[in-house]
Amino acid sequence: KHDCCCHRCYWHDFVQLHRMRALQRFDLYRKVPRDLTEPTLSGAIVSCCTVSVALYLFAAEFLVLLSRHWESEMIIDESKTEEKLQINLDITMAAMPCELLSFDATDVMGSHEVDAHGNLFKDRLTSRGDLIATQEIKSSHFGAFSTLSRHHSLGYGNQDVDDLRKSINSGEGCRIRGFVKVNKVPGNLHFSTYSHSFLFGSLYQETRNLNISHKVNHISFGIDTDITYVKKHFQGTGIVSPLDGVVQLHEKSSQPEKTEPTFGGWSYGAVNSAIFEYYTKVVPTTYVPLDRPPLHVYQFTANSNKIVNQQMPSLYLRYDFSPVTVRYVETKESFSHFLVQICAVVGGIFTVAGLVDSVLHKSIVHLAKKAQIGKLG
């Protein structure tokens, strides 16, 4: 009975050993006894270079894992035309008194009228650019009615001719800032002196010095806070305010010797009438960040034109819309992709290093044999 138990144990061990040896046949990484290998100087150099390159590539892949990037695509704009578009304005006219300026908003749907609402401010400025007073264009005057008439004056009430003459002669300027909401159809915004043209007969000499030269502090389309966020956090992904900082001057060439008043670093002389026009192509743009709701803003391209004539000084902002929407999606590399990249880096670099070490070692051995038998030369 004891012999029978021993025989069973022996047979069990034999089966287990046979199974292990059968499994070992699938070993792709056969081991070489340590005493059959020898270190070499060339192998040490290749090993150091391999580890350095591997660490560098690992760090690069890790930075890619932590970084974010944007992917863009273009789709057809499906927004409703009934939606309103906000246009943000901040324009300084250094030699144009606020009392003489009028505002006109038109589009292709309303001919000389447009259903517009917004919030605008006008800042009276001295010839040096210092603030005299600020007045808000109240909703009772601007946007309270269903339509905005063609010439909406930024100065209210009957203006005294002497006060206007004084403001022109003193070199007063005006800064218009705020926003207006318009229909999402092609149209234009228009600043001019048309609404006070009936006074120009009494102010003929003074009106010769009126100047529509200006600086565009800011023009954009869409919610201003979203645009500011995009410019601050998503740099290099779009053009949301290409006109910011643009300065347009119109000086009278027939009197170059006249001493010119200064305003904020700009200089102006007596000028003829001029019309400045900006042509913009507005492209709806959507940003889809990883850590906040989507942002809907508008990129635009802009070109400008200057017309010198005998008409009233004017400034036009003409806009049209692209039927295509640009969509930016923020992406981040997944951890599984990072692991695949690391495996590829490690496997590739050690394979290449092994080939380099093998070739280098064989070359050194071959040269050593030639030197030993005196055939190196």
C-alpha positions in Angstrom: 0.0 0.0 0.0 2.8 2.4 0.8 4.5 1.6 -2.5 1.3 2.3 -4.3 1.1 5.8 -2.8 4.7 6.6 -3.7 4.1 5.5 -7.2 1.1 7.8 -7.5 3.1 10.8 -6.2 5.9 10.1 -8.5 3.6 9.9 -11.5 1.9 13.2 -10.5 5.3 15.0 -10.3 6.3 13.5 -13.6 3.1 14.9 -15.3 3.6 18.3 -13.7 7.2 18.5 -14.9 6.2 17.4 -18.4 3.5 20.1 -18.6 6.0 22.8 -17.4 8.5 21.7 -20.0 5.9 21.8 -22.7 4.9 25.3 -21.6 8.5 26.5 -21.6 8.8 25.7 -25.3 6.7 28.8 -25.9 9.2 31.1 -24.2 10.2 33.8 -26.7 12.8 35.3 -24.3 15.3 32.5 -23.8 17.8 33.2 -21.1 21.6 33.0 -21.5 23.6 32.1 -18.5 25.5 35.1 -17.1 28.8 33.4 -17.3 28.4 33.0 -21.0 28.2 36.8 -21.5 30.8 39.5 -21.2 30.5 43.3 -20.9 32.2 45.5 -23.5 33.1 49.2 -23.6 31.1 49.7 -26.8 28.1 48.0 -25.2 28.4 50.3 -22.2 28.5 53.4 -24.5 25.5 52.2 -26.5 23.6 51.4 -23.3 24.2 54.9 -21.9 23.0 56.5 -25.1 20.0 54.2 -25.2 18.9 55.1 -21.7 19.4 58.8 -22.3 17.3 58.8 -25.5 14.7 56.6 -23.8 14.3 59.0 -20.9 14.1 62.0 -23.3 11.4 60.3 -25.4 9.5 59.3 -22.3 9.5 62.9 -21.0 8.3 64.1 -24.4 5.4 61.7 -24.5 4.5 62.5 -20.9 4.3 66.2 -21.8 2.1 65.3 -24.7 -0.2 63.4 -22.3 -0.5 66.5 -20.1 -1.0 69.0 -22.9 -4.1 69.9 -24.8 -4.6 70.9 -28.4 -7.4 72.0 -30.7 -8.9 70.2 -33.6 -10.9 72.2 -36.1 -13.6 71.3 -38.5 -16.0 73.2 -40.8 -19.8 72.6 -40.9 -22.7 74.4 -42.4 -24.1 77.1 -40.2 -27.5 76.0 -38.9 -28.2 79.0 -36.6 -31.6 80.7 -37.0 -31.6 84.1 -38.8 -34.1 85.4 -36.2 -31.3 85.4 -33.7 -29.7 88.7 -32.8 -26.0 89.4 -33.2 -24.1 91.6 -30.7 -21.5 93.9 -32.2 -19.1 95.4 -29.7 -17.7 98.8 -30.5 -15.0 101.0 -29.0 -13.9 103.8 -31.4 -12.2 107.1 -30.6 -12.6 110.0 -32.9 -10.1 112.6 -31.7 -11.4 115.6 -33.6 -15.1 115.0 -33.8 -17.3 116.4 -31.1 -19.9 114.0 -29.7 -22.7 116.5 -30.3 -22.3 116.3 -34.1 -22.2 112.5 -34.4 -25.2 110.4 -35.5 -25.6 106.7 -35.6 -27.2 104.7 -38.4 -27.8 100.9 -38.4 -29.2 99.4 -41.6 -29.4 95.9 -43.1 -30.7 94.2 -46.2 -34.0 93.3 -44.6 -34.9 96.8 -43.3 -33.5 99.0 -46.0 -33.0 102.3 -44.0 -34.3 100.8 -40.8 -33.1 98.0 -38.6 -34.5 96.4 -35.5 -31.6 97.1 -33.2 -31.1 97.1 -29.5 -28.0 97.7 -27.4 -26.2 99.8 -24.9 -23.8 102.6 -26.0 -21.9 105.3 -24.2 -20.3 108.4 -25.5 -17.2 110.0 -23.8 -16.5 113.7 -24.5 -12.7 114.2 -24.7 -10.5 117.2 -24.7 -7.9 117.8 -27.4 -5.4 116.0 -25.2 -7.6 113.0 -24.7 -8.7 113.8 -21.2 -12.3 112.8 -20.2 -14.8 115.7 -20.0 -18.0 113.7 -19.4 -19.6 110.4 -20.0 -23.2 110.0 -21.1 -25.1 106.7 -21.5 -27.4 106.3 -24.5 -30.5 105.4 -22.5 -32.8 102.7 -23.6 -35.6 105.3 -23.9 -33.6 106.8 -26.7 -31.9 103.8 -28.1 -33.6 100.5 -28.6 -36.9 101.4 -26.9 -38.7 101.3 -30.1 -39.3 98.4 -32.5 -37.1 100.2 -35.1 -34.1 102.4 -35.1 -34.6 105.3 -37.5 -31.9 105.9 -40.1 -30.1 108.7 -38.3 -30.1 108.2 -34.6 -28.3 111.2 -33.0 -25.9 110.6 -30.2 -26.6 114.2 -29.0 -30.1 114.9 -27.8 -32.1 118.2 -27.8 -31.5 121.4 -29.6 -27.8 122.2 -29.7 -26.7 125.7 -29.3 -24.7 126.9 -32.3 -22.2 128.8 -30.0 -21.6 125.7 -27.9 -21.0 123.6 -31.0 -18.6 126.2 -32.4 -16.7 126.2 -29.1 -16.4 122.4 -29.0 -15.1 122.3 -32.6 -12.6 125.1 -32.1 -11.3 123.6 -28.8 -10.6 120.3 -30.6 -13.0 118.1 -28.7 -13.1 114.5 -29.5 -15.5 111.6 -28.9 -15.2 108.0 -27.9 -18.1 105.7 -28.7 -18.1 102.4 -26.7 -20.6 99.7 -26.0 -22.6 97.3 -28.1 -25.5 97.1 -30.4 -27.6 94.0 -31.4 -28.6 93.6 -35.0 -30.2 91.0 -37.2 -27.9 88.2 -38.5 -28.1 89.4 -42.1 -25.7 91.6 -44.1 -25.8 95.2 -43.1 -23.8 98.1 -41.8 -23.2 100.5 -38.9 -22.7 104.1 -39.8 -21.3 107.1 -37.8 -21.7 110.5 -39.5 -22.6 114.1 -39.1 -25.7 114.0 -41.4 -28.2 114.6 -38.7 -26.7 118.0 -37.9 -26.0 119.1 -41.5 -28.6 121.8 -41.2 -26.3 123.6 -38.8 -23.3 123.6 -41.1 -24.5 126.8 -42.8 -23.9 128.7 -39.6 -20.7 126.7 -38.8 -19.1 126.7 -42.3 -15.7 127.8 -41.2 -15.6 125.5 -38.2 -16.9 122.4 -40.1 -13.8 122.7 -42.4 -11.8 121.4 -39.4 -14.1 118.4 -38.7 -12.1 115.2 -38.9 -13.3 111.6 -39.0 -9.8 110.3 -38.3 -10.1 107.6 -35.6 -8.6 104.8 -33.7 -10.3 101.4 -33.4 -9.8 100.4 -29.8 -12.0 97.3 -30.2 -14.5 95.8 -32.7 -15.8 92.3 -32.3 -18.9 90.2 -33.0 -20.6 88.1 -30.2 -20.7 88.2 -26.4 -17.7 90.4 -25.3 -16.9 88.3 -22.2 -16.7 85.1 -24.4 -14.4 86.9 -26.8 -12.1 88.1 -24.0 -12.0 84.5 -22.6 -11.1 83.1 -26.1 -8.4 85.7 -26.6 -6.9 85.0 -23.2 -7.1 81.2 -23.1 -7.3 79.9 -26.7 -4.6 81.9 -28.4 -3.7 81.0 -31.9 -7.0 79.4 -32.6 -8.9 82.2 -34.3 -9.1 85.8 -35.4 -11.9 87.4 -33.3 -10.7 91.1 -33.3 -8.3 91.8 -36.1 -9.2 95.6 -36.2 -8.1 96.3 -32.6 -5.5 99.1 -32.6 -6.1 100.2 -36.2 -5.5 104.0 -36.7 -6.9 105.8 -39.7 -5.8 109.3 -40.4 -6.8 111.8 -43.0 -4.7 115.0 -43.2 -5.0 117.9 -45.5 -2.0 117.9 -47.8 -2.4 121.5 -48.9 -1.4 122.8 -45.5 1.5 120.6 -44.3 3.1 123.6 -42.5 0.2 124.1 -40.1 0.9 123.3 -36.5 -1.3 120.3 -35.7 -3.0 119.6 -32.4 -2.1 116.4 -30.7 -4.4 113.8 -29.2 -3.1 110.7 -27.4 0.0 110.6 -29.5 -1.8 111.1 -32.8 -1.6 114.4 -34.8 -4.2 116.0 -37.1 -4.4 119.0 -39.3 -7.2 120.7 -41.2 -8.7 118.1 -43.4 -11.1 117.7 -46.3 -14.1 115.4 -45.9 -13.4 111.7 -46.0 -15.4 108.4 -45.7 -13.7 105.4 -44.1 -15.3 102.0 -44.8 -14.5 98.7 -43.1 -15.7 95.5 -44.9 -15.9 92.5 -42.7 -16.7 88.8 -43.4 -18.1 87.2 -40.2 -17.6 83.5 -39.6 -19.6 81.9 -36.7 -17.2 79.9 -34.5 -17.8 77.4 -31.7 -15.2 76.4 -29.1 -15.8 73.2 -27.2 -13.3 73.1 -24.3 -12.9 70.1 -22.1 -13.7 71.8 -18.8 -16.5 74.3 -19.6 -19.6 74.6 -21.7 -19.2 75.5 -25.4 -18.4 79.1 -26.4 -20.1 80.7 -29.4 -18.2 83.6 -30.9 -17.5 85.1 -34.3 -14.3 85.4 -36.2 -14.0 87.9 -39.0 -11.7 89.2 -41.7 -11.6 92.9 -42.5 -10.5 95.2 -45.3 -10.7 99.0 -45.3 -11.2 101.7 -47.8 -10.9 105.5 -47.7 -12.8 107.8 -50.0 -12.0 111.5 -50.1 -14.8 113.7 -51.3 -16.9 116.8 -50.4 -19.6 114.9 -48.5 -20.0 114.7 -44.7 -17.3 112.8 -42.8 -18.5 109.3 -42.2 -17.4 105.9 -40.8 -19.0 102.7 -42.1 -18.7 99.2 -40.6 -20.1 96.8 -43.2 -20.6 93.2 -42.3 -21.6 90.0 -44.1 -21.9 86.4 -42.9 -20.2 83.2 -44.0 -22.5 80.2 -44.4 -19.9 78.0 -42.8 -19.3 77.5 -39.1 -15.8 76.7 -37.7 -15.8 74.3 -34.8 -12.8 74.0 -32.5 -12.8 70.9 -30.2 -10.2 70.7 -27.4 -8.7 67.2 -27.1 -6.3 65.5 -24.8 -4.4 62.2 -25.3 -5.8 59.2 -23.5 -3.8 57.2 -21.0 -4.1 54.1 -23.1 -2.6 55.9 -26.1 0.2 57.1 -23.9 1.0 53.5 -22.8 1.0 52.4 -26.5 3.4 55.2 -27.3 5.7 54.3 -24.5 5.8 50.7 -25.5 6.6 51.7 -29.0 9.3 54.0 -27.9 10.9 51.5 -25.5 10.6 48.6 -28.0 11.9 50.6 -30.9 14.8 52.2 -29.2 16.1 49.0 -27.6 15.7 47.1 -30.9 17.7 49.7 -32.8 20.3 49.9 -29.9 20.7 46.2 -30.1 21.4 46.3 -33.9 23.9 49.2 -33.4 25.7 47.4 -30.6 25.9 44.2 -32.6 27.3 45.9 -35.7 29.7 48.0 -33.5 30.9 44.9 -31.6 31.5 42.9 -34.7 33.4 45.7 -36.3 35.6 46.1 -33.3 36.3 42.4 -33.1 37.1 42.3 -36.9 39.5 45.2 -36.5 41.2 43.7 -33.5 41.8 40.4 -35.4 43.4 42.3 -38.3 45.6 44.3 -35.9 46.6 41.0 -34.2 47.9 39.5 -37.4 49.4 42.8 -38.6 47.0 43.4 -41.5 45.4 46.5 -40.1 47.4 48.8 -42.4 
